Amino acid sequence: QEFCKVAWSKFINKPHAILLITSAASWDVFNAGLKALKSNDIFSKTIMSSVTTVVMSQRIADYIKQFNWAGQILVVSTQSNEGIMEAIDTHLNKI
């Protein structure tokens, strides 16, 4: 678990951290891991409020919003590598 805290700390301190969630099941696994790290509430709140999340469908975006995810959620226009890159490029060009 210490490794996860170190890895997440590095990830969320990147200037433009982006999380890719490809399914509701992958969200559930991520969310369970996040709950396991909630020994430090500030840490988990930082992740939730600062990480932009790219998802493969509006259904997944709606699912994630049920968990009060405060980070920005981007839905890919097409479910492909190109769609993922387009979403990331569009996001980074707005910054």
Number of C-alpha atoms within 10 A of each C-alpha: 9 8 8 13 14 10 11 16 14 11 16 18 13 10 9 15 14 20 15 16 20 14 15 18 11 13 18 14 11 13 14 12 13 19 13 13 17 13 10 11 10 10 16 16 15 15 20 18 13 18 22 20 21 23 25 21 19 14 13 20 22 12 16 20 13 8 9 10 18 17 18 15 22 21 18 20 15 13 13 11 10 12 15 19 13 15 18 19 11 11 16 10 7 6 6
